[in-house]
């Protein structure tokens, strides 16, 4: 088995392999749309006598972390032919991806997992969750928050990225977990004219407030589907929800991807009008370079810890690290006794502040050697808003 870069001419083979692995039927006229992430990405293939038997693509991206943005490998298009499972193909590709990320100076990698159990053994931890909501709009949506009276306006799709992106980027500074977008990402991921996974819906509409926006589609069955929703203040959020709930000839709003701390369930005067339909794991994170990642984020409290990190896949991360949090964070090797012992996957899970370290101690996943060390580190990791990823890639 040879692990090497996939040339541009083999991208259609990647689409075929993805369709086979994920049980999809992709028509030939859809190949360009489906192949877009792979064409943009760094592509790895596992070739068996010239046959593409496995694949992995990494999109160079910028991930919002507490206090800033970090270079990230956004991993997608992962798959192995069913004839080549359990032969180390995925392991070889992920090890190569880790090495490439280190060489490129990208301290973290991230992905959406079709099967979470697979990626935990490669050092990925579940770092964000999301909820899906449905709002009954057969009657007015009364809100406990006074909507911001600033006027709303609809913008056309051609100008939407230029108008929406500054609002989106500002929001990332207060809520970690999202990826920076460029115009191509907006066009292909957020504002795609046709949603092939939700037939019957209109093209996207974008409504803008000075402190927020909503991108949505509508359906003849009287449904409003929220694609992307950002608000910088509760009052702007209230104004946008009021708008969506007031669209003529509609009777419900579906919001399939919202932060776990979304305000609407608390904002609605009648909580029964807002139903939480699901809670699901979203972004899986990998700290490819542990000390660089820990130095790069901001911290809610100043403290010091010795962490013993278990990382058999990336030996450079393995061992004991003295982490100093606060305004001038540092992370350096040490021989001192550890306060906490944890896997690279669990360290990644708590990194964005969305997973409670004390819960991992309670279930036995993390070992606390120094009393209250987990509570103190959890306080340093804390973020004001739950991490959230807007985009499925």
Secondary structure, DSSP 4 states (H G I P E B T S, - for coil): -EEEEPPGGGHHHHHHHHHHHTT----GGGHHHHHHHHHHSEEEEEEETTEEEEEEEEEEEEEEETTEEEEEEEEEEEEE-GGGTTSSHHHHHHHHHHHHHHHHT--EEEEE-SSHHHHHTTTEEE--EEEEEEEE-SS---BSSPPP-SPPEEE-HHHHHHHHHHHHHHHHTTSTT-B---HHHIIIIIS-SS-TTSTTBPPPEEEEETTEEEEEEEETTTEEEEEEEEESSHHHHHHHHHHHHT-TT--EEEEEEE-TT-SHHHHBSSGGGEEEEEEEE-EEEEESSHHHHHHHS--SS--EEEEEEE-SS-GGG-EEEEEE-STT-EEEE--SPPSEEEEHHHHHHHHTS-S-HHHHHHTTSSEE-STTHHHHHHHHH--SS--------
